[in-house]
Amino acid sequence: MSDATTEPGHDRGFFTRGPGRILPGLGLAGGIAGLAFGLQRIPGVNALSPLILATLLGMVFRNLVGTPRAARPGIAFGLRHVLRAGIVLMGLQLTAQQVIAVGASGVAMIGLTLLATFAFTSWCGRMLGVERGLAQLIAAGSAICGASAVVATNTVTRASDESAAYAVACVTVFGSLSMVLMPVAGGFLDMGPRAFGLWTGASIHEVAQVAAAAYARGQDAGEFGTIAKLTRVMMLAPMVLMLGAAATRRMRQTGGPKGRAAAPVPWFVFGFIAMAALASTGRIPEAVMPLTTAATQFLLALALAAMGLETDLRRLAAQGIRPALLGAGAWIFISIFSLCLVVMLT
């Protein structure tokens, strides 16, 4: 991440100097997030999630207009605290009942696909010479849940904003291809609603992309695809914790002569788990759920707009073609691997 977001204690002054310091940046990122939700209502554009649109709009603003210096503290705040709040709230959309509905074989298939895709993508990244942080972001976005997984994973990988934007671009492009091609492939293969829903939920990157592809094959396929995808999203928490533990080990090994280093601890993930546990109790009123879902989406969109505002396209282009090839390889692998498991298990 940029210096504005990774220097230890950089954002403590936000609280000691008053909220006015962060308002310009938060207002700019929030305005872009609001615009993304508005554009998402346009036919044709609604295939893209507000998170993706917010990222793209933020990048356009940064590279055509320029991010004002006064906005930088608020943007840094959005990339750290608002992002974590959004991920914590995302836990309220997930329940143990959803996992039960997928079934033991379905959960096993989703988990195996996730682990195999992450391992394969990480290996390919090393073979292609892609920087470790960027390779892990592409792996997480492809294996788990698109843009949300990219920004959550980046809290422990600490890659640059350009790397995060590149990873988001990869999952957007290849997830959109799956959204278009999978309904055609499902018809050609004569897949039933459960099998097709499980395939889309286990392999397509974004929740919105899964819904668009799965519902194209009917209501039953759409509902099962969405549940399967949300089950996959639940695996975000343990994955980020494992990556954080791995990052801690690497930092201790390279932290100087005494092996000391500041280890990134993703505490917000425990909030995510707590919210999922609360949702599983069934004690949250149904009338409240649409509000929490909307709040989650807006907070994440604001954070991704902030990321876009920190992304220099010239530095993004300097990453070259190899990360794009890595994203393509991850997309092909997860699509074929999950299809093979679906055929064997259903």
C-alpha positions as a Markdown table, in Angstrom:
| # | Residue | x | y | z |
|---|---|---|---|---|
| 1 | Met | 0.0 | 0.0 | 0.0 |
| 2 | Ser | 1.1 | 3.6 | -0.3 |
| 3 | Asp | 2.9 | 5.4 | 2.5 |
| 4 | Ala | -0.4 | 7.2 | 3.4 |
| 5 | Thr | -1.9 | 3.9 | 4.4 |
| 6 | Thr | 1.0 | 1.7 | 5.7 |
| 7 | Glu | 3.1 | 3.9 | 7.9 |
| 8 | Pro | 2.7 | 2.7 | 11.6 |
| 9 | Gly | 0.4 | 5.1 | 13.4 |
| 10 | His | -0.1 | 7.3 | 10.3 |
| 11 | Asp | -3.8 | 7.7 | 10.9 |
| 12 | Arg | -3.8 | 8.2 | 14.7 |
| 13 | Gly | -3.7 | 11.9 | 14.0 |
| 14 | Phe | -7.1 | 11.6 | 12.4 |
| 15 | Phe | -8.6 | 11.3 | 15.9 |
| 16 | Thr | -6.2 | 13.6 | 17.8 |
| 17 | Arg | -6.6 | 16.5 | 15.3 |
| 18 | Gly | -10.3 | 16.3 | 14.9 |
| 19 | Pro | -12.6 | 14.7 | 12.3 |
| 20 | Gly | -12.4 | 17.7 | 10.0 |
| 21 | Arg | -9.0 | 16.3 | 8.7 |
| 22 | Ile | -10.6 | 13.2 | 7.2 |
| 23 | Leu | -13.9 | 14.7 | 5.9 |
| 24 | Pro | -12.7 | 15.9 | 2.5 |
| 25 | Gly | -11.3 | 12.5 | 1.5 |
| 26 | Leu | -14.3 | 10.6 | 3.0 |
| 27 | Gly | -16.7 | 13.0 | 1.2 |
| 28 | Leu | -14.9 | 12.5 | -2.1 |
| 29 | Ala | -14.8 | 8.7 | -1.8 |
| 30 | Gly | -18.4 | 8.6 | -0.5 |
| 31 | Gly | -19.6 | 10.7 | -3.4 |
| 32 | Ile | -17.9 | 8.4 | -5.9 |
| 33 | Ala | -19.4 | 5.4 | -4.1 |
| 34 | Gly | -22.9 | 7.0 | -4.3 |
| 35 | Leu | -22.4 | 7.6 | -8.0 |
| 36 | Ala | -21.4 | 4.0 | -8.5 |
| 37 | Phe | -24.7 | 2.9 | -6.9 |
| 38 | Gly | -26.6 | 5.3 | -9.2 |
| 39 | Leu | -24.8 | 4.0 | -12.3 |
| 40 | Gln | -25.5 | 0.4 | -11.3 |
| 41 | Arg | -29.2 | 1.0 | -11.9 |
| 42 | Ile | -28.5 | 1.5 | -15.6 |
| 43 | Pro | -29.4 | -1.5 | -17.8 |
| 44 | Gly | -26.2 | -3.1 | -19.0 |
| 45 | Val | -24.1 | -1.5 | -16.3 |
| 46 | Asn | -25.9 | -3.5 | -13.6 |
| 47 | Ala | -23.8 | -6.5 | -14.5 |
| 48 | Leu | -21.0 | -4.8 | -12.6 |
| 49 | Ser | -21.2 | -4.6 | -8.8 |
| 50 | Pro | -21.1 | -1.2 | -7.2 |
| 51 | Leu | -17.7 | -2.2 | -5.7 |
| 52 | Ile | -16.2 | -2.6 | -9.2 |
| 53 | Leu | -17.8 | 0.6 | -10.4 |
| 54 | Ala | -16.5 | 2.6 | -7.4 |
| 55 | Thr | -13.0 | 1.3 | -8.1 |
| 56 | Leu | -13.1 | 2.3 | -11.7 |
| 57 | Leu | -14.6 | 5.7 | -11.0 |
| 58 | Gly | -12.0 | 6.4 | -8.4 |
| 59 | Met | -9.2 | 5.5 | -10.8 |
| 60 | Val | -10.7 | 7.7 | -13.5 |
| 61 | Phe | -10.9 | 10.7 | -11.1 |
| 62 | Arg | -7.4 | 10.2 | -9.9 |
| 63 | Asn | -5.9 | 10.0 | -13.4 |
| 64 | Leu | -8.0 | 12.6 | -15.2 |
| 65 | Val | -8.6 | 15.2 | -12.4 |
| 66 | Gly | -6.1 | 14.3 | -9.7 |
| 67 | Thr | -6.6 | 13.5 | -6.0 |
| 68 | Pro | -6.4 | 16.7 | -3.9 |
| 69 | Arg | -3.8 | 16.7 | -1.2 |
| 70 | Ala | -6.5 | 17.7 | 1.4 |
| 71 | Ala | -8.3 | 14.4 | 0.6 |
| 72 | Arg | -5.4 | 12.1 | 1.3 |
| 73 | Pro | -6.0 | 11.7 | 5.1 |
| 74 | Gly | -9.7 | 10.8 | 4.5 |
| 75 | Ile | -8.7 | 8.4 | 1.7 |
| 76 | Ala | -6.2 | 6.7 | 4.0 |
| 77 | Phe | -8.9 | 6.4 | 6.7 |
| 78 | Gly | -11.3 | 4.8 | 4.2 |
| 79 | Leu | -8.7 | 2.3 | 3.0 |
| 80 | Arg | -8.2 | 1.2 | 6.6 |
| 81 | His | -11.0 | 1.8 | 9.0 |
| 82 | Val | -14.0 | 2.0 | 6.6 |
| 83 | Leu | -12.8 | -1.1 | 4.8 |
| 84 | Arg | -12.6 | -3.1 | 8.0 |
| 85 | Ala | -16.0 | -2.0 | 9.2 |
| 86 | Gly | -17.5 | -3.1 | 5.9 |
| 87 | Ile | -15.9 | -6.5 | 6.1 |
| 88 | Val | -17.2 | -6.9 | 9.7 |
| 89 | Leu | -20.7 | -6.1 | 8.6 |
| 90 | Met | -20.5 | -8.5 | 5.7 |
| 91 | Gly | -20.6 | -11.3 | 8.2 |
| 92 | Leu | -24.2 | -10.5 | 8.9 |
| 93 | Gln | -25.1 | -11.7 | 5.4 |
| 94 | Leu | -23.8 | -15.2 | 6.1 |
| 95 | Thr | -25.2 | -17.9 | 8.3 |
| 96 | Ala | -24.5 | -21.5 | 9.3 |
| 97 | Gln | -27.9 | -22.4 | 7.8 |
| 98 | Gln | -26.6 | -21.5 | 4.3 |
| 99 | Val | -23.7 | -23.9 | 4.7 |
| 100 | Ile | -26.0 | -26.6 | 5.8 |
| 101 | Ala | -28.2 | -26.0 | 2.7 |
| 102 | Val | -25.2 | -26.6 | 0.5 |
| 103 | Gly | -24.5 | -30.0 | 2.1 |
| 104 | Ala | -21.4 | -31.7 | 3.2 |
| 105 | Ser | -20.3 | -32.7 | -0.3 |
| 106 | Gly | -21.0 | -29.2 | -1.6 |
| 107 | Val | -19.0 | -27.5 | 1.2 |
| 108 | Ala | -16.1 | -29.9 | 0.6 |
| 109 | Met | -16.1 | -29.2 | -3.1 |
| 110 | Ile | -16.1 | -25.5 | -2.5 |
| 111 | Gly | -13.3 | -25.7 | 0.0 |
| 112 | Leu | -11.2 | -27.9 | -2.1 |
| 113 | Thr | -11.7 | -25.7 | -5.1 |
| 114 | Leu | -10.7 | -22.6 | -3.1 |
| 115 | Leu | -7.5 | -24.2 | -1.7 |
| 116 | Ala | -6.5 | -25.7 | -5.0 |
| 117 | Thr | -7.1 | -22.5 | -6.9 |
| 118 | Phe | -5.1 | -20.4 | -4.4 |
| 119 | Ala | -2.2 | -22.9 | -4.4 |
| 120 | Phe | -2.2 | -23.2 | -8.2 |
| 121 | Thr | -2.3 | -19.4 | -8.7 |
| 122 | Ser | 0.5 | -18.8 | -6.1 |
| 123 | Trp | 2.6 | -21.4 | -7.8 |
| 124 | Cys | 1.9 | -19.9 | -11.3 |
| 125 | Gly | 2.8 | -16.5 | -9.9 |
| 126 | Arg | 6.2 | -17.7 | -8.9 |
| 127 | Met | 6.7 | -19.4 | -12.3 |
| 128 | Leu | 5.8 | -16.2 | -14.1 |
| 129 | Gly | 7.9 | -14.0 | -11.9 |
| 130 | Val | 4.9 | -12.1 | -10.6 |
| 131 | Glu | 5.5 | -10.2 | -7.3 |
| 132 | Arg | 4.4 | -12.2 | -4.3 |
| 133 | Gly | 1.9 | -9.7 | -3.0 |
| 134 | Leu | 0.2 | -9.2 | -6.3 |
| 135 | Ala | 0.1 | -12.9 | -7.0 |
| 136 | Gln | -1.6 | -13.5 | -3.6 |
| 137 | Leu | -4.2 | -10.8 | -4.3 |
| 138 | Ile | -5.1 | -12.4 | -7.7 |
| 139 | Ala | -5.2 | -15.8 | -6.0 |
| 140 | Ala | -7.5 | -14.5 | -3.3 |
| 141 | Gly | -9.8 | -12.6 | -5.6 |
| 142 | Ser | -10.1 | -15.6 | -8.0 |
| 143 | Ala | -10.5 | -18.3 | -5.3 |
| 144 | Ile | -12.8 | -16.5 | -2.8 |
| 145 | Cys | -15.0 | -13.5 | -3.6 |
| 146 | Gly | -13.5 | -11.0 | -6.1 |
| 147 | Ala | -12.9 | -7.4 | -5.1 |
| 148 | Ser | -13.9 | -7.9 | -1.4 |
| 149 | Ala | -11.3 | -10.7 | -1.0 |
| 150 | Val | -8.6 | -8.6 | -2.8 |
| 151 | Val | -9.0 | -5.7 | -0.4 |
| 152 | Ala | -9.3 | -7.9 | 2.7 |
| 153 | Thr | -6.3 | -9.9 | 1.7 |
| 154 | Asn | -4.3 | -6.7 | 1.1 |
| 155 | Thr | -4.6 | -5.9 | 4.8 |
| 156 | Val | -2.0 | -8.7 | 5.5 |
| 157 | Thr | -0.1 | -8.8 | 2.2 |
| 158 | Arg | 0.4 | -5.1 | 2.2 |
| 159 | Ala | 0.9 | -4.9 | -1.6 |
| 160 | Ser | 0.7 | -1.5 | -3.4 |
| 161 | Asp | -2.6 | 0.2 | -4.3 |
| 162 | Glu | -1.7 | -0.4 | -8.0 |
| 163 | Ser | -1.3 | -4.2 | -7.3 |
| 164 | Ala | -4.7 | -4.2 | -5.6 |
| 165 | Ala | -6.3 | -2.4 | -8.5 |
| 166 | Tyr | -4.7 | -4.8 | -11.0 |
| 167 | Ala | -6.0 | -7.7 | -9.0 |
| 168 | Val | -9.5 | -6.2 | -9.0 |
| 169 | Ala | -9.3 | -5.6 | -12.7 |
| 170 | Cys | -8.4 | -9.3 | -13.3 |
| 171 | Val | -11.3 | -10.6 | -11.2 |
| 172 | Thr | -13.7 | -8.2 | -12.9 |
| 173 | Val | -12.7 | -9.2 | -16.5 |
| 174 | Phe | -12.5 | -12.9 | -16.0 |
| 175 | Gly | -15.5 | -13.1 | -13.7 |
| 176 | Ser | -17.5 | -11.2 | -16.3 |
| 177 | Leu | -16.4 | -13.7 | -19.0 |
| 178 | Ser | -17.7 | -16.5 | -16.7 |
| 179 | Met | -21.0 | -14.7 | -16.2 |
| 180 | Val | -21.5 | -14.7 | -20.0 |
| 181 | Leu | -20.0 | -18.1 | -20.9 |
| 182 | Met | -21.2 | -20.4 | -18.1 |
| 183 | Pro | -24.9 | -20.3 | -18.8 |
| 184 | Val | -24.1 | -21.3 | -22.4 |
| 185 | Ala | -21.8 | -24.1 | -21.2 |
| 186 | Gly | -24.4 | -25.2 | -18.6 |
| 187 | Gly | -27.0 | -25.6 | -21.3 |
| 188 | Phe | -24.5 | -27.5 | -23.6 |
| 189 | Leu | -23.6 | -29.9 | -20.8 |
| 190 | Asp | -27.3 | -30.3 | -19.8 |
| 191 | Met | -26.5 | -29.6 | -16.2 |
| 192 | Gly | -29.3 | -29.7 | -13.6 |
| 193 | Pro | -30.2 | -26.6 | -11.4 |
| 194 | Arg | -28.2 | -27.9 | -8.4 |
| 195 | Ala | -25.1 | -28.9 | -10.3 |
| 196 | Phe | -25.1 | -25.6 | -12.3 |
| 197 | Gly | -25.7 | -23.5 | -9.3 |
| 198 | Leu | -22.9 | -25.2 | -7.4 |
| 199 | Trp | -20.6 | -24.8 | -10.3 |
| 200 | Thr | -21.2 | -21.0 | -10.6 |
| 201 | Gly | -21.1 | -20.5 | -6.9 |
| 202 | Ala | -17.8 | -22.3 | -6.6 |
| 203 | Ser | -16.0 | -20.7 | -9.5 |
| 204 | Ile | -17.2 | -17.2 | -10.5 |
| 205 | His | -15.5 | -14.4 | -8.7 |
| 206 | Glu | -18.1 | -11.8 | -7.7 |
| 207 | Val | -21.4 | -12.4 | -5.9 |
| 208 | Ala | -23.3 | -10.2 | -8.5 |
| 209 | Gln | -21.6 | -12.2 | -11.3 |
| 210 | Val | -22.7 | -15.5 | -9.8 |
| 211 | Ala | -26.3 | -14.3 | -9.4 |
| 212 | Ala | -26.4 | -13.1 | -13.0 |
| 213 | Ala | -25.0 | -16.4 | -14.4 |
| 214 | Ala | -26.9 | -18.8 | -12.1 |
| 215 | Tyr | -30.4 | -17.1 | -12.5 |
| 216 | Ala | -29.9 | -17.3 | -16.3 |
| 217 | Arg | -30.6 | -21.0 | -15.9 |
| 218 | Gly | -33.7 | -20.6 | -13.8 |
| 219 | Gln | -34.9 | -19.7 | -10.3 |
| 220 | Asp | -33.6 | -22.9 | -8.6 |
| 221 | Ala | -30.2 | -22.7 | -10.1 |
| 222 | Gly | -30.0 | -19.0 | -9.1 |
| 223 | Glu | -30.9 | -19.6 | -5.5 |
| 224 | Phe | -28.5 | -22.5 | -5.1 |
| 225 | Gly | -25.7 | -20.6 | -6.9 |
| 226 | Thr | -26.1 | -17.7 | -4.6 |
| 227 | Ile | -26.1 | -19.8 | -1.4 |
| 228 | Ala | -23.0 | -21.7 | -2.7 |
| 229 | Lys | -21.3 | -18.4 | -3.3 |
| 230 | Leu | -22.1 | -17.1 | 0.1 |
| 231 | Thr | -20.7 | -20.3 | 1.6 |
| 232 | Arg | -17.5 | -19.6 | -0.3 |
| 233 | Val | -17.5 | -16.0 | 1.0 |
| 234 | Met | -17.5 | -17.4 | 4.6 |
| 235 | Met | -14.1 | -19.0 | 3.9 |
| 236 | Leu | -12.7 | -15.5 | 3.5 |
| 237 | Ala | -12.1 | -15.2 | 7.3 |
| 238 | Pro | -9.9 | -18.3 | 7.8 |
| 239 | Met | -8.0 | -17.6 | 4.6 |
| 240 | Val | -7.1 | -14.1 | 5.7 |
| 241 | Leu | -6.1 | -15.4 | 9.1 |
| 242 | Met | -3.8 | -18.0 | 7.5 |
| 243 | Leu | -2.3 | -15.5 | 5.2 |
| 244 | Gly | -1.7 | -13.2 | 8.2 |
| 245 | Ala | 0.0 | -16.0 | 10.1 |
| 246 | Ala | 2.2 | -16.7 | 7.1 |
| 247 | Ala | 3.1 | -13.0 | 6.7 |
| 248 | Thr | 4.0 | -12.9 | 10.4 |
| 249 | Arg | 6.4 | -15.8 | 10.0 |
| 250 | Arg | 8.1 | -14.2 | 7.0 |
| 251 | Met | 8.4 | -10.8 | 8.8 |
| 252 | Arg | 9.9 | -12.4 | 11.9 |
| 253 | Gln | 12.4 | -14.3 | 9.7 |
| 254 | Thr | 13.4 | -11.1 | 7.9 |
| 255 | Gly | 12.9 | -8.6 | 10.7 |
| 256 | Gly | 16.5 | -7.9 | 11.5 |
| 257 | Pro | 19.2 | -9.5 | 13.6 |
| 258 | Lys | 16.8 | -10.2 | 16.5 |
| 259 | Gly | 14.0 | -11.4 | 14.2 |
| 260 | Arg | 11.6 | -8.8 | 15.3 |
| 261 | Ala | 9.0 | -7.3 | 13.0 |
| 262 | Ala | 5.6 | -5.7 | 13.3 |
| 263 | Ala | 3.2 | -8.6 | 12.4 |
| 264 | Pro | -0.1 | -7.7 | 10.6 |
| 265 | Val | -2.9 | -9.1 | 12.7 |
| 266 | Pro | -6.3 | -8.9 | 10.9 |
| 267 | Trp | -8.4 | -8.4 | 14.1 |
| 268 | Phe | -11.4 | -7.3 | 12.0 |
| 269 | Val | -11.7 | -10.9 | 10.8 |
| 270 | Phe | -12.9 | -11.9 | 14.3 |
| 271 | Gly | -15.6 | -9.3 | 14.0 |
| 272 | Phe | -16.6 | -10.8 | 10.7 |
| 273 | Ile | -16.9 | -14.2 | 12.4 |
| 274 | Ala | -18.8 | -12.8 | 15.3 |
| 275 | Met | -21.3 | -11.1 | 13.0 |
| 276 | Ala | -21.8 | -14.4 | 11.1 |
| 277 | Ala | -22.4 | -16.2 | 14.4 |
| 278 | Leu | -24.9 | -13.5 | 15.4 |
| 279 | Ala | -26.7 | -13.9 | 12.0 |
| 280 | Ser | -26.9 | -17.6 | 12.5 |
| 281 | Thr | -28.9 | -17.3 | 15.7 |
| 282 | Gly | -31.8 | -15.9 | 13.7 |
| 283 | Arg | -32.3 | -13.1 | 16.2 |
| 284 | Ile | -31.7 | -10.2 | 13.8 |
| 285 | Pro | -35.1 | -8.9 | 12.6 |
| 286 | Glu | -35.7 | -9.4 | 8.9 |
| 287 | Ala | -36.6 | -5.7 | 8.5 |
| 288 | Val | -33.1 | -4.8 | 9.6 |
| 289 | Met | -31.2 | -7.1 | 7.1 |
| 290 | Pro | -31.8 | -4.9 | 4.0 |
| 291 | Leu | -30.3 | -2.0 | 5.9 |
| 292 | Thr | -27.2 | -3.9 | 7.0 |
| 293 | Thr | -26.7 | -5.2 | 3.5 |
| 294 | Ala | -26.9 | -1.7 | 2.0 |
| 295 | Ala | -24.6 | -0.3 | 4.7 |
| 296 | Thr | -22.1 | -3.1 | 4.0 |
| 297 | Gln | -22.1 | -2.5 | 0.3 |
| 298 | Phe | -21.7 | 1.3 | 0.7 |
| 299 | Leu | -18.8 | 1.0 | 3.1 |
| 300 | Leu | -17.0 | -1.5 | 0.9 |
| 301 | Ala | -17.7 | 0.7 | -2.2 |
| 302 | Leu | -16.3 | 3.8 | -0.3 |
| 303 | Ala | -13.2 | 1.9 | 0.5 |
| 304 | Leu | -12.7 | 0.7 | -3.0 |
| 305 | Ala | -13.3 | 4.2 | -4.3 |
| 306 | Ala | -10.6 | 5.3 | -2.0 |
| 307 | Met | -8.3 | 2.6 | -3.4 |
| 308 | Gly | -9.1 | 3.9 | -6.9 |
| 309 | Leu | -8.2 | 7.4 | -5.9 |
| 310 | Glu | -4.8 | 6.2 | -4.8 |
| 311 | Thr | -4.1 | 4.3 | -8.1 |
| 312 | Asp | -1.8 | 5.7 | -10.7 |
| 313 | Leu | -2.5 | 4.1 | -14.1 |
| 314 | Arg | 1.0 | 4.6 | -15.2 |
| 315 | Arg | 2.3 | 2.5 | -12.3 |
| 316 | Leu | -0.5 | 0.0 | -13.0 |
| 317 | Ala | 0.6 | -0.4 | -16.6 |
| 318 | Ala | 4.2 | -0.9 | -15.4 |
| 319 | Gln | 3.1 | -4.2 | -13.9 |
| 320 | Gly | 3.1 | -5.6 | -17.4 |
| 321 | Ile | 1.3 | -8.6 | -19.0 |
| 322 | Arg | 2.4 | -11.3 | -16.7 |
| 323 | Pro | -0.1 | -10.6 | -13.9 |
| 324 | Ala | -2.9 | -10.6 | -16.5 |
| 325 | Leu | -1.7 | -14.1 | -17.7 |
| 326 | Leu | -1.8 | -15.2 | -14.1 |
| 327 | Gly | -5.4 | -14.0 | -13.7 |
| 328 | Ala | -6.3 | -15.9 | -16.9 |
| 329 | Gly | -4.6 | -19.0 | -15.6 |
| 330 | Ala | -6.5 | -18.8 | -12.3 |
| 331 | Trp | -9.8 | -18.3 | -14.1 |
| 332 | Ile | -9.3 | -21.3 | -16.4 |
| 333 | Phe | -8.1 | -23.5 | -13.5 |
| 334 | Ile | -11.0 | -22.7 | -11.1 |
| 335 | Ser | -13.6 | -23.1 | -13.9 |
| 336 | Ile | -12.3 | -26.5 | -15.0 |
| 337 | Phe | -11.3 | -27.9 | -11.6 |
| 338 | Ser | -14.7 | -27.0 | -10.0 |
| 339 | Leu | -16.6 | -28.4 | -13.0 |
| 340 | Cys | -14.8 | -31.7 | -12.7 |
| 341 | Leu | -15.7 | -31.9 | -9.0 |
| 342 | Val | -19.3 | -31.1 | -9.7 |
| 343 | Val | -19.5 | -33.8 | -12.2 |
| 344 | Met | -18.0 | -36.3 | -9.8 |
| 345 | Leu | -20.0 | -35.3 | -6.7 |
| 346 | Thr | -23.5 | -34.7 | -8.2 |
